[in-house]
Amino acid sequence: MPQLLPIFLNVLGPVFALVAVGYLFGPRLALDARTLAQVCFFIVAPAFIFKVVSTAKIEVGLALRMTFYIASVHILSALIAYRFARWLNRSPKMTVIYVLAAVFGNIGNFGLPIIQFALGESALTIGTFYFLILTVLSFAIGMTVIHWGKGSHFETAWEVLKTPSIFVVFPALLCNWSHIDLPPFLFRSLDLLASMMIPLMLLALGVQLASVGFPHLSLDIVLASGLRLLLAPLLAFLLAIPFGLAGQERGAGLLQASMPVAVVTSVIALEYDLLPNFVMALILFSTLASIVTLTFILAFLL
């Protein structure tokens, strides 16, 4: 217990401090949350992904184990969330939200900086690998649930592939496997953009949360947050054993599975008319609740 306060201050403190800056100054400076999110989504995050993937060195066997591990965690989370919502007799829209909350964690805004601060700079490559796998998987599961029974499998695949952070993976892998070095001016430009990602995403998150206001609690908000913050990390901890993962690979996977509901869930909710006000309240509540859950998970890891 005595180590909880230092863990919060030194690992979570810097992350929540930047979110708080965005939350406090975003409205005062009339910052547009959508514009900041688009800069992150279309420019900064793809640059970060390209840099990491094009230079990463992960052994193939380990990469496959990590892929199947994190996929198993989130597929099981999605199935349990779906069955739980059906057991509660929730509406089709609310059932979809339960599934989206279970698979869309804040693995970019929160996951990467927390992994960097908690496990060290060397773990950032592992955390980014999980970030890539989970981005593809989350969109695949989310779009499948939304379009289920509509015969739009091609649309589902296209929604995943057109995501900028996924699109740049293929040229990045080509550069990595072919040992192609980018010209210095191009690599340094990408490096500058990549270095912006974590602070800009945290500020954007704060600005977005400021537009929500304090959430009106409901049973569904608490239950969906619980599935995201407690069920997923429990599955991540248990499944690390059969997949033979330890050290940074296990720690980064457990932390990525422990993140609060991602802000991108609100974008999906707006796009497909899935109770967007409820979803934003869910995001804010799970983010606040993660202060407690992540502190204890970090105490366990460290």
N, C-alpha and C positions, 0 to 999 in steps of 0.2 A: 503493500500500500504506500509506503513512503516514496516510492519511485514514480507514482502516478503524476504528481505535480511537475517534476522535471521533464517527464516524457511529454506531457501536454505542452509545456512552455517551449521546449526545444524542438519538438517534431511537429506537433499540430499547431502550435502558436504562430509560427511564421505564415502558415497556410491560411489560417483563419484571420490573421491580421490583414493580409492583402484582400481577402474577401470583404472584410469590414471597411477597408478604404473605399472599395467600389460601392459598397452599400451606403456609406455616409456621403461620399462626394459625388456619386453618380447623379442623383437628383439635383444637387446644388449646381453642378456644372452642366446640367441638361444633357448628359451623355446618353446616347441612344444604344440601348442594350442590343438591339437587332444588328446594328452596324458593327459593334464590337464582336458579336458572335459570328457574323459573316466573315470578318477579317480573320478570326481564328480558324473558322471552318474551311475557308477557301484558300487562304494564303499561308498563315503561320504554321498550322498543324501539318499540312502536306510537306512544307519545307523541313520541319522537325523529323517527320517520318522518313523522308528521303535520306536525310543525313544519317540517321541512326541505322536504317536498313542497309544502305550502301556501304557502311563501314563496319557493321556488326560481324562478329565471329562467334557463331553458336554451332556446336557440334550437331550433326543432323539427327542422330539418335535421341539426344537430349531434347532437341526442338520438337520432335514428334511426340515424345512423352509429355512435354509441357502442353502441346496442342490438345492432345486427347484428354489430359487432366483438366485443363480449364474449360474445355468444351463439355466434359461430363458434368462438372460442377454446375454450369449454367443451364444445360439442358434439363438436368434433374430439378433445378430450382424452378424453371419454367413449368415443368410438368406438375410439381407439387403446388405451385401457385395457382395453376389452372384448376386442378382438382379441389383445392381448398376453396376457391371462389365459387365453384359449382356446388360444393357441399354447403356453402353459406347461402345458396340460392340467389346469387347476385345476377344482375342484368348482364346481357352480352357485352355491353360497353364497359361495365365495371370489371367484368372478368378479363377483358383485354388489358385494362389498366393494371390489374394484379400481375399479369404476365409481363407486361412492359417494365413495371417496377422491379420485378425479379431479375430481369436480364440486362437492363440498362443502368449500370452503375456509373458514378462519376469518375471513371478510370483515367480520364485525361486531366481535368481540372484539379482533382484531389489526389488520385492514385499515384501519378508520376512524381509530384513533389514530395509526397509523404514517403514513398519508396526511396527517393533520393536522400532525404534527410534521415530516415530511419536505418536504411541498409547500406548507404554509401553510394558514391557516384557510379561504381562498377555495376550496381544493381539496376541502374537506369535502363541499360540495354535489355535486360530481362523483363523489366516492367513494361517497356515499349513493345516487346514481342507479345506479351499478354494483351496489351492495349490493341494491337493489330488484330489478333485472333478474336478478341471479344467484340471489337467493332464490327467485323464481318458477321460473327455469330449472332450478335444482338439484333442487327438489322435484318438478318435472315429470319430469325425467330419472330421478331416483331412484325415484319411485313407479311409473313406467312399467317400469323394469327389474325391480322387485320383483314387480309384478303382471302381468308379461308372460305372455300366453297364458291368463290367468285370466278374460278378458272383463270386466274391471272398470274400463273407461275412465272411467265416471262417478265411481267412487270415487277414481281418480287425480286428476281435475280438482277434486273436492271437497277432497281432502287439501291441494291447493295453495291454493285460494281461502279455506279456513277459517283459514289462517295469520294471526294477528292483524296482523303487520306488513304483509301484503298487503291485508287487509280494509280498513285505514284509508286506503289509497292513494286509493280512489275518492272519499270525502268530502273528502280533502285536495286532490285535483285539482279538485273542484267549487269549493272555496273559492279556489283559485289562479286558475282560469280566469274565475270570476265576480267576482273582486276582492272577496270577502266577508271582512271583518275580524271576527275573533272578539272578543267582549267582553274587556276588559283582564284581568278576574279569571280567565277561562278560559284565555286565551293565556299568562298568567304562570304558571298552574298547570302547563300543558303544558311551558312553558319550564323550570321547575324539575325536572320529571320527566325531560325530555330531557337536561338537564345531568348527570343521574345515570348515563346509559346506559354511557358508556365506562368509568368507574372501576368501576361495579358489575359489568359483564360481565367485566372483567379479574380482579376479585376472585373472582367465581364460577368462572371458568376455573381459577384456582389451587386453589380448594377441591375442584373436580372432579378435577383431576390428582392431588391429594394422596391420593385414595382408590384410586389405581391402583397405586402402587408402581413401582419401576424396571422398565421393560419387558424381557421376555425376547426377545432379538433373534432374528428368523428371516429367511430370504431374502425371504419375502413382505412382511414389514414394511419391509425396506429398499427393495424394488422398488416397492411401492405408494407409499411416501414419495417416492421418486425421481420417479415420474410426477407427483405433486402439486407437488413443489418445483422440479423442473427442466424437465419437459416443458411444463407449462402456461405458465410465464413465457416460454419460448422461443417458443411459438406466439403469445403475446401480443405479443412484440417484433416478430416477422415480420409478423403480420397488421395491425399498426398502419400499415404502409406502404401497402397497397392501400386501406385505409379512410381514408387521409389524416388520421390523427390525430397530433398532436404536443403538446408542452407538458404541461399538467396533465391533459388528457384521456388522453394516452398514458401518462403516469407513473402516474396513478391506476389505469388499467386493468391496467398491468403489475404494480403492487403487489398489487392484488386477486387477480390470477391467481397470485401467488407465495406466498399464505398457506398455513400448514400445515393438516392435516385438521381439519375443524370438529368441535367437541364434540357438535353435534346428530347427527352420524353415530352416536354411541354410543346415543343415544335411539332412533334408527331400528333399530339392531342389536338392542337389547333388545326393541323392539316386535315385530319380525318374526323373532326368533331367528336372527340372522345372526352367530354367533360373537362375542358381545359382549365377552368378555375380550380376544380378539385385537384387536378394533376399538379398545378403550381403550388397549392397548399401542401400537397404530399412531398414535393421536392424540398420545400423550406423546412417542414417538420423533420424529415429524415436527415437533412443536413445538420440541423440543430441537435438531433438525437445522436448523430454520429460522433459528436464531441465526447460523449460518454463511452459509446461502444468501441470507438477506435482507440481511445486511451487505454482501455483494458486489453484490447487485442495487441497493441504495441507493447504493453507491459509483459504480456505472455511471450511475445517474440524476442524482446530484448532482455 
